[in-house]
Amino acid sequence: MNDTIEGTVRGTVRWADGTPISGVAVSNGIEWNRTDDDGRFRLHSLSRPVWIRRPSGVFCSQWWQLPTSRELDFTCISAKQEVSAVAHLSDTHLSASDGGVEDAVELANRFGDGTDCAQGLAVALDAAYHAGARLAFITGDLTDHGTAAEFDAFKEIAAASPIPVEVIPGNHDHYGHRHDPQPIDAPIGDGFLGTATTWRYEQSMGPRWWSADIGPFHILALDWFSYAADIDRGEQEAFVVDDLAGSDPHRPLIVLSHDVPSARILDRIVHAVDPTASISILSGHWHVVVDRQVGPLRFLSAPLPASEVSHGHRRPGIFWMSNLPGISNATPRQPGLGTKRYLFRTPCGRRRKVIPSMAATWWRALAITSWFPLAMLVRHTFQPSIRRAGKQSGERDSTETRSRR
């Protein structure tokens, strides 16, 4: 439950030996403060996670904390970060359900076939590590229903990952009020994807938007769904401006967003970054592969890992990015399968190469989103009659057997 406090929160950022670290940016997503010579900071809590903008080469076992007390202390160590390649995953949709047909609304259980999204994530992270990745980004829809049990399952797999995992929320991660309602729930927002409750994600996974310097990159992480639902647009836009104003404009920038950020966000990013710096927008949501260069922006979208792991197939959905720090030449790969372009598995099992055009990508997304409702309609229309026919057939067989006896 939400047991955070309101008011002023103070704290320190120190090395493991107790030496204070000065000049580290600390934030709650709204307000910023930098540590002084004694490593101290001060913020208003706003009941949101307090986090440090991790400098490159600095590792913190816990880089964010819920403001459950007036004093928060962060301990860091100096660690060389070898980031020769990174893996981009999205839409892992971990579910606490058993995949039964009665729970056929959500993605992981849509066909009632027991699709194991947890296995898909574990296989994907392991494959990324063995292919050379030393860092993984997962761009939202970590869970299927946004419940505490599913967040715990995700954290367990991420903790066992052979490489560090950095995450942001998607729309499914804010649907906990639908599946596990709590007295403190107050769903807010507007839009075709419905309302949101954000406290479950914050208490389980940390800040919904954040930033850090990791390896050669500056990472700018956003909560696309709450922005799209008009819950915190102004706050996130101000965060982007403030964060990039305090960052090195020449550093390669990676933006993490569940879907493509708004034009207002992208405009602020482009104007804040040096024209010579690469800007990569990593996203998901549509469950398709996208690799597009639009002006100074490189758009990379990854499919869901479980799509190729279910039914005995072990080809997890990963966008493979190498040749760093110039991430602009990133290409989608299948770890362990050389340099083959990503192959998308269609509902009927055929594989087709990704067609490199924006029109084809949107056509595929439209086909996928329309195919699922049609499949559900057919199943719910004909499955009862099929069951009745099977039951009647079984009764006839039993009658015939008894008559022969």
C-alpha positions in Angstrom: 0.0 0.0 0.0 1.0 3.6 -0.4 2.8 4.6 2.8 4.9 7.4 1.5 5.1 10.8 3.3 4.5 14.3 2.2 6.8 17.2 3.0 10.6 17.8 2.8 12.9 14.9 2.3 16.7 15.2 2.9 19.4 12.7 2.3 22.9 11.9 1.2 24.7 10.4 -1.7 28.0 8.7 -0.7 30.6 6.2 -1.8 30.6 2.8 -0.1 33.4 4.0 2.2 31.3 6.9 3.4 32.9 9.6 1.3 30.3 12.2 0.1 29.7 12.6 -3.6 29.1 16.2 -4.6 27.3 17.5 -7.7 25.0 14.5 -8.2 21.5 15.5 -9.5 18.7 14.1 -7.4 15.0 14.4 -8.4 11.5 13.2 -7.9 10.6 13.9 -11.5 9.4 17.4 -10.7 12.0 19.1 -8.6 15.8 18.9 -8.9 18.6 19.3 -6.5 22.3 18.7 -6.6 24.3 17.3 -3.7 26.6 19.8 -1.9 30.1 19.2 -0.8 28.8 17.0 2.0 26.8 14.9 -0.5 23.6 16.2 0.9 20.3 17.1 -1.0 16.9 18.3 -0.1 13.6 17.8 -2.0 9.8 18.0 -1.5 8.7 14.3 -1.6 5.3 14.7 -3.3 4.8 11.0 -2.4 6.8 10.0 -5.5 10.0 8.0 -5.7 13.2 10.0 -5.1 16.0 9.0 -7.5 19.5 10.0 -8.4 20.6 10.7 -12.0 23.3 8.1 -12.1 26.6 9.5 -13.6 28.4 7.3 -16.0 30.8 4.9 -14.2 28.7 5.0 -11.0 26.7 2.0 -9.9 24.1 2.1 -7.1 22.4 -1.0 -5.9 19.3 1.1 -5.2 19.2 4.2 -7.2 15.7 5.1 -6.3 13.8 5.1 -3.0 10.2 5.7 -1.9 10.0 8.7 0.5 8.9 6.6 3.5 11.1 8.6 5.9 12.5 12.1 6.1 16.1 10.9 5.5 17.1 9.0 2.4 20.7 7.7 1.8 22.1 6.5 -1.4 25.3 4.4 -1.5 27.3 4.1 -4.8 30.4 2.5 -6.1 32.7 3.3 -9.0 32.2 0.7 -11.7 33.6 0.6 -15.2 30.7 0.1 -17.6 31.6 -1.9 -20.7 28.6 -1.4 -23.0 29.7 -2.8 -26.3 26.2 -3.7 -27.3 22.7 -3.3 -25.8 19.4 -5.3 -26.3 16.1 -3.6 -26.7 13.0 -5.6 -25.6 9.4 -4.6 -25.1 5.9 -5.8 -24.1 7.0 -8.7 -22.0 3.4 -8.9 -20.6 4.2 -11.1 -17.6 0.9 -12.5 -16.3 -0.1 -14.1 -13.0 -2.9 -15.9 -14.8 -2.6 -19.6 -15.8 -3.6 -18.8 -19.4 -7.1 -20.2 -19.1 -9.7 -19.3 -21.8 -11.8 -17.5 -19.2 -9.0 -14.9 -19.0 -8.8 -14.4 -22.7 -9.0 -10.6 -22.9 -5.3 -9.9 -22.3 -2.5 -10.5 -24.7 -0.6 -13.3 -22.9 -3.7 -15.5 -22.5 -5.6 -14.5 -25.6 -5.6 -18.0 -27.0 -5.8 -19.9 -23.8 -2.7 -21.8 -24.9 -0.6 -21.3 -21.7 1.9 -18.9 -23.4 4.7 -18.4 -20.8 5.7 -14.8 -21.0 8.0 -15.3 -18.0 10.0 -17.9 -19.9 10.0 -15.6 -22.9 11.7 -12.8 -20.9 14.2 -15.1 -19.3 15.2 -16.7 -22.6 15.4 -13.3 -24.3 17.7 -11.8 -21.6 19.9 -14.9 -21.6 20.1 -14.8 -25.4 21.0 -11.2 -25.4 23.9 -11.8 -22.9 25.3 -14.7 -25.0 25.1 -12.5 -28.1 27.3 -9.9 -26.5 24.8 -7.4 -25.0 25.8 -5.9 -21.7 22.7 -3.9 -21.0 18.9 -4.4 -21.7 16.2 -1.8 -22.1 12.5 -3.0 -21.8 10.1 -0.3 -23.0 6.9 -0.9 -21.1 4.0 -3.4 -20.7 6.3 -5.3 -18.4 3.1 -6.9 -17.0 -0.2 -7.9 -18.4 -2.5 -6.7 -15.7 -0.4 -4.3 -13.6 -0.8 -6.2 -10.3 1.7 -6.4 -7.5 2.1 -10.2 -8.1 3.1 -9.6 -11.7 5.5 -6.8 -10.8 7.1 -9.2 -8.3 7.4 -11.9 -10.9 9.1 -9.4 -13.3 11.5 -8.2 -10.7 12.5 -11.8 -9.9 13.4 -12.5 -13.5 15.2 -9.1 -13.9 17.2 -9.8 -10.7 18.4 -13.1 -12.2 19.3 -11.5 -15.5 22.9 -11.9 -16.6 22.9 -8.2 -17.7 21.4 -5.1 -16.1 17.8 -4.3 -17.0 16.4 -0.8 -17.3 12.7 -0.3 -17.6 9.8 2.1 -18.1 6.0 1.5 -17.8 3.5 0.9 -20.5 -0.3 1.1 -20.5 -0.8 -2.4 -19.1 1.4 -1.6 -16.2 -1.2 1.0 -15.0 -4.3 -1.3 -15.2 -4.0 -2.8 -11.7 -7.2 -1.2 -10.6 -9.1 -3.3 -13.2 -7.7 -6.7 -11.9 -6.8 -6.1 -8.3 -8.8 -3.1 -7.0 -7.7 -1.5 -3.8 -9.4 1.1 -1.6 -6.8 3.8 -2.4 -7.4 3.4 -6.2 -8.5 6.6 -7.9 -8.2 5.9 -11.7 -7.6 9.0 -13.7 -6.9 10.0 -17.3 -8.7 10.0 -20.5 -8.2 8.3 -23.9 -9.1 5.3 -25.9 -6.8 3.1 -23.8 -8.7 3.8 -20.6 -7.8 5.2 -17.2 -4.7 4.6 -15.1 -3.5 4.1 -11.6 0.2 4.8 -11.3 1.0 4.0 -7.6 1.5 0.3 -8.1 4.2 0.8 -10.6 6.0 3.4 -8.6 6.0 1.3 -5.4 7.2 -1.8 -7.2 9.4 -0.6 -10.0 10.4 3.0 -9.1 10.0 6.3 -11.0 7.8 6.4 -14.1 10.2 8.9 -15.7 13.9 9.2 -15.0 17.3 9.8 -16.6 20.8 8.6 -16.2 24.2 8.5 -17.9 25.0 4.8 -18.7 28.1 3.9 -20.6 28.4 6.4 -23.5 24.7 7.3 -23.5 22.4 9.7 -21.8 19.1 7.9 -21.1 15.8 9.8 -21.0 13.0 7.6 -19.8 9.3 8.6 -20.1 5.8 7.4 -19.1 4.1 7.5 -22.5 0.7 6.3 -21.3 0.2 8.7 -18.4 1.2 11.5 -20.8 -1.1 10.3 -23.5 -4.0 10.1 -21.0 -3.3 13.7 -20.1 -2.4 12.9 -16.5 1.0 14.6 -16.3 1.8 16.1 -19.7 3.1 19.4 -18.3 5.2 17.7 -15.7 6.9 15.4 -18.2 7.5 18.2 -20.7 9.1 20.3 -18.0 11.2 17.2 -16.9 12.6 16.7 -20.5 13.6 20.4 -20.7 15.2 20.5 -17.2 17.0 17.2 -17.6 18.5 17.9 -21.0 19.5 21.4 -19.9 21.7 19.8 -17.2 23.2 17.1 -19.5 26.0 17.0 -22.0 24.3 18.0 -25.3 27.0 16.1 -27.3 26.3 12.8 -25.6 24.4 10.2 -27.6 20.8 10.2 -26.4 18.5 7.2 -26.0 14.9 8.0 -25.3 12.8 5.2 -23.7 9.0 5.5 -24.4 6.4 2.8 -24.6 5.1 4.3 -27.8 6.5 7.2 -29.9 6.6 10.4 -27.8 4.4 13.3 -28.7 5.6 15.9 -31.3 5.9 18.4 -28.4 8.3 16.1 -26.5 10.3 15.3 -29.7 10.6 19.0 -30.5 12.0 19.8 -27.1 14.5 16.9 -27.4 15.8 18.0 -30.8 16.2 21.6 -29.8 18.1 20.6 -26.6 20.6 18.2 -28.2 23.6 19.1 -30.3 23.0 18.5 -34.0 26.0 16.2 -34.1 24.7 13.9 -31.4 22.7 10.8 -32.3 19.1 10.5 -30.9 17.5 7.1 -30.8 13.8 6.6 -29.7 13.3 3.1 -28.4 9.6 2.0 -28.0 7.2 -0.9 -28.4 3.4 -1.1 -27.9 2.6 -2.2 -31.4 4.4 -5.6 -31.2 6.1 -5.1 -34.5 9.6 -4.2 -35.6 10.2 -0.6 -36.8 13.5 0.9 -37.8 13.1 4.4 -39.3 15.3 7.4 -39.6 13.2 10.6 -39.6 15.4 13.7 -39.7 17.7 13.6 -36.7 15.6 10.9 -35.0 16.1 7.1 -35.2 12.9 5.2 -34.3 13.4 1.6 -33.1 10.5 -0.5 -32.0 10.7 -4.1 -30.7 8.2 -6.9 -30.6 7.2 -9.0 -27.6 9.8 -11.6 -26.5 7.2 -14.3 -25.9 6.0 -14.3 -29.5 8.9 -16.5 -30.6 9.4 -18.5 -27.4 6.0 -20.1 -27.1 5.2 -23.4 -28.7 8.8 -24.6 -28.4 10.3 -21.8 -30.5 13.3 -20.1 -28.9 13.8 -17.0 -30.9 13.1 -14.1 -28.5 12.0 -10.7 -29.7 15.1 -8.5 -29.3 16.3 -5.4 -31.2 20.0 -6.0 -31.3 22.2 -2.8 -31.3 25.9 -2.8 -31.6 28.8 -0.6 -33.0 28.4 1.8 -30.1 28.4 4.6 -29.3 27.1 5.5 -32.8 23.8 3.8 -32.3 22.4 5.3 -35.5 23.6 2.2 -37.3 21.7 -0.2 -35.1 20.0 -3.1 -36.8 17.4 -5.6 -35.7 19.0 -9.0 -35.1 18.1 -12.4 -33.7 20.8 -13.2 -31.1 22.7 -16.3 -32.0 21.4 -16.3 -35.6 24.0 -14.1 -37.2 22.9 -11.0 -39.0 19.5 -12.2 -40.3 16.7 -9.6 -40.4 14.0 -10.0 -37.9 11.3 -12.5 -38.9 7.8 -11.8 -37.7 5.7 -14.9 -36.9 2.1 -14.4 -38.3 -0.9 -15.9 -36.5 -1.0 -18.8 -38.9 2.7 -19.6 -38.3 4.3 -18.4 -41.5 7.3 -16.2 -41.4 7.9 -13.2 -43.6 10.7 -10.7 -43.7 10.0 -7.3 -42.4 9.2 -5.0 -45.3 11.3 -1.8 -44.9 8.6 0.8 -45.4 6.5 2.8 -43.0 3.3 2.0 -44.9 3.9 -1.7 -44.6 4.6 -1.4 -40.9 1.4 0.4 -40.2 -0.5 -2.0 -42.4 0.9 -4.9 -40.4 -0.1 -3.2 -37.1 -3.6 -2.7 -38.4 -3.8 -6.3 -39.6 -2.7 -7.6 -36.2 -5.0 -5.4 -34.1 -8.0 -6.3 -36.3 -7.2 -10.0 -36.5 -7.4 -10.5 -32.7 -10.9 -9.2 -32.2 -12.1 -11.3 -35.2 -10.5 -14.4 -33.8 -12.1 -13.8 -30.4 -15.5 -13.3 -32.1 -15.2 -16.5 -34.1 -14.1 -18.5 -31.0 -16.9 -17.2 -28.7 -19.4 -17.7 -31.5 -18.6 -21.2 -32.5 -16.9 -22.7 -29.5 -20.1 -23.3 -27.5 -21.7 -25.1 -30.4 -18.6 -27.2 -30.9 -18.6 -28.1 -27.3 -22.4 -29.0 -27.4 -21.8 -31.1 -30.5 -18.9 -32.9 -28.8 -21.0 -33.5 -25.7 -23.9 -34.9 -27.8 -21.5 -37.1 -29.8 -20.1 -38.4 -26.6 -23.5 -39.2 -25.3 -24.4 -41.0 -28.5 -21.2 -43.1 -28.2 -22.0 -44.0 -24.6 -25.5 -45.0 -25.6 -24.3 -47.2 -28.5 -21.7 -48.8 -26.3 -24.3 -49.7 -23.7 -26.7 -51.1 -26.4 -23.9 -53.3 -27.8 -23.3 -54.6 -24.3 
